Each structure stands twice: as structure tokens, then as C-alpha cells.
Amino acid sequence: MSTVPTLTDDVLRARVNALVAHFGRVQRERMVGLPLLNPVLQVEAVGFEWGALEDPATCPVAEGVLITPWFMSLVRLPALVLPPGNQVTRSTVRRFGQERFDFIGAHDVSVGFHETCALFSPMFGFSHQAHARETALASLALTRAAPETPLAPQAPQATPAPAVHPARRAFLLGRTAGATP
């Protein structure tokens, strides 16, 4: 693997811009005229930031949401343009924020290897770009939320005395508990 670049805002911006440019080209060159495109939407990257590095031997990844006119997905984008390495179309469970999701490997020469986890497809439920962006931000807020703090232990409560239940035979004969025959 190549030397990992310093994880600066400039590196993040360059990687995310490459991702957006790639999907913009896909829209213009491969998706033209397909009925699954929502014409009010455009390609946009939302909320990308460097993810937590779980293993120092792996390349750091930027995490965020990619909106296109045909899908919205969580994306894991390595800091380097990496080869596919037999990972394209392979599903792998990955940590994303505080959650774990199944991500599918993808590759393009201009972007390199990256992974996606579909949130929405097709995108006809969105009436404007701002609505899609709000949904992307809400999804990120949910995945990146700090884990809930466990509740403080409570003092044990007295266990109530068990209710007296008549035997099945007494119940069927219309007798109450404690009644003599």
C-alpha cells in the first residue's frame, strides 16, 4: 500500500470531490433517459468526515452519505485511490459511526475502491434536494450518535406476594380459592 496521506480537510475534500465527479459523469453518460432518475435531484456528498481508524494497518476512510437522482447510500471512501483487490460486489459488515452495516464493495478508476450501503433507491420519495439532504443528515446523526448511557442500577424492590390462583378444578366447578367444598 502507498503511504497514507495526512488526514487533512484538503485530502478529504479532494477525495469527496472525486466521488461526486465520478457519479456526476455516471449520471450524464450512463443514466441519461432512464426512468429511475428523479429529475429534481442532483449528485451531492453530505456530511463526509474521517471515520475512526479501527486497525492501524488499514487505510483510513472518509464516511458520509452520497445522494444521486437514483440512490442514496452511506459511503466509506478510503483516503487513497486503492485497487479493487477482489472486493467489488463483496458484502462486508463494517462499523459506521456507532453502528454496523453491510457494505458492498465498488471500484472506479477515478475514485478507486469504495464501499456503499443503500439507504434509498429509487429516489422518487424526495420532492426536492433539500429534503434528500435533510434525510441524509438525519441518517448520519442517528449512526454517529453517542451510545446511550446505561441507566444507574436501581435498588431492588420488594417482590409482591404471588396472587392466589384457584386450582383448575376449583375454577371449573365455580369455587373460589380457600372456599370449602
ABEGO torsion letter per residue (X at the ends): XBBBBBBBAAAAAAAAAAAAAAAAAAAAAAABGBAABBAABBBBBBGBBBBBBABAABBBBBBBBBBBAABBBBBBBBABBBBAGGABGBBBBBBBEABBBBBBBBBBAAAEBBBBBBABOBAAABABAAAAAAAAAAAAAAAABBBBBBBBBBBBBBBBBBBBBBBAAAAAAGBBBGBBX
